[in-house]
Amino acid sequence: MAGLLFGTGGTPHSAKTASTIDGIKRIAELGLGCMEIEFVQGVKMGEAGARLVGEMATKEGVKLSAHAPYFINLNARESEKIRASQYRILQTARIAAICGAQSIVFHTAFYLGDPPEKAYNTVKQSLEEILSQLKRENNRVWIRPEVMGKLSQFGTVEEILDLCTELEGLAPCIDFAHWHARSGMFNSYQEFTSILLQIKERLGTAALDNMHIHVSGIAYGKKGETKHLNLKESDFQYKELLKALKDYDVKGLVICESPNLEGDALLLQVTYNTL
Ligand SMILES: [Zn+2]
């Protein structure tokens, strides 16, 4: 992995069309380095389409990741809902692999009133099944549960790192905006570096060489995240985060999920490069 790459969550607004192919072309034109394909409303891309996406990404030198559908809850009450959630993650990983994407990210679960330890065990078991299935398929895409922004959602930094410590093939998606919104803290250089140190201690230096990060401005209240904002309309201290990432020589993908997508992705890249 060559350093830290910046890109958008989904096709940039300024692309010719909303297609993934035009998205990749636009990322390259803008001088950005990566893009996350948003399968958030369902994996509607077929294998043939995925091969074309992979060819375009290679041609343009754009690294890809994929975001699984939102309709996932590995802590659902009904076993068929858990199975459907597992299937959505598997499908995302299968199509992502054909696209040449290195990682997929997903929102793991809701607590639904369960004690966090109980939800953790249910989620862990469910993920184990997914990982062993992907191993059988020889699928080597990194499976990344995301740090979530609402108190009702499974996915504190601690929970995500615990899962990654216990399960092989799992790696974190650290959404710094979500964590700030959820904790009401973690918005300074020192706090950002404390997370990076925690990752290094628990998962090893290799984890910092292969990071997947989400960033955006964010609005939040008592229950955590309310909505994403553009960085300059929010209180998020992105310069401090970028400085922490640079000082710890973090490598991997930074996906910007601000409403203005490429606007803030470019802001992040330019700021990072001038540090
Ligand atoms: Zn997400």
Boltz pocket constraint, residues with backbone or C-beta under 6 A from the ligand:
constraints:
  - pocket:
      binder: B
      contacts: [[A, 67], [A, 105], [A, 106], [A, 107], [A, 146]]
      max_distance: 6.0
